[in-house]
């Protein structure tokens, strides 16, 4: 009889909670018990199989499987794979940017310092922000400006765009992204204003970066304002496949390139210390660059497109299993 009564109570509570949409306080008042007791009864109902909860996924099952595999094989915190109707590079960038905006809205908290990289995909993210209230966090450029070419994809301008969309604060790094020598760099970073921003890059809570490919023409056009075509070709021969915040990396994510010392921006050692860094990049031609960025340990959340995710997954499996 006692067991029958327990089961009856579990069924009764479950029906009120799941079918009649009563909350636990309301159920407790109706039955003359505490909210904590109702919570224990509902937990017991699930353990006994009286309540069975299933998740119906209206999204692509394949996306979730790829995300899960990439997270496991690369040790990433999160992977988000977006479906894109076409192979058009602009459509891919927009789809990735839209998802990255949602992730930022989800994870940003008051008083956070958010480091911002550069790039054409990253530049689009702020367009999709739907958080219109005032926010008490600050966007910080992680690398100097990219000269006069494609000014809208510079870190400073992207930080400003984010701040405008989020109704938050931003900083400006009044320096070029890259200079010709360490002597010139030293003269810039002695400036108190520049130094104050670089100091902030050592204290970031979140980072969001684009991933450049040394073989992709769009990246080449940006970089050649600072280094010649011959220098870039030499970097490729030495193994450079990717860049984040204008810092080059090889296929294993190593940033041992002399030219990296001429970048005015966050040090790779500080970038890897940021608790959460979101990497946004897509298109099949960037697959090697994205793998490099992941292996570097600089990013722990990746947002990319379905086709690129499949290529990355295939290459990773071949690397591990042969």
Beta strands, then each sheet from edge to edge (+ up, - down):
strand 1: 78-82
strand 2: 113-116
strand 3: 138-141
strand 4: 169-170
strand 5: 206-210
strand 6: 212-213
strand 7: 242-244
strand 8: 247-249
strand 9: 276-280
strand 10: 301-305
sheet 1: 1+ 10+ 9+ 5+ 2+ 3+ 4+
sheet 2: 6+ 7- 8+
end
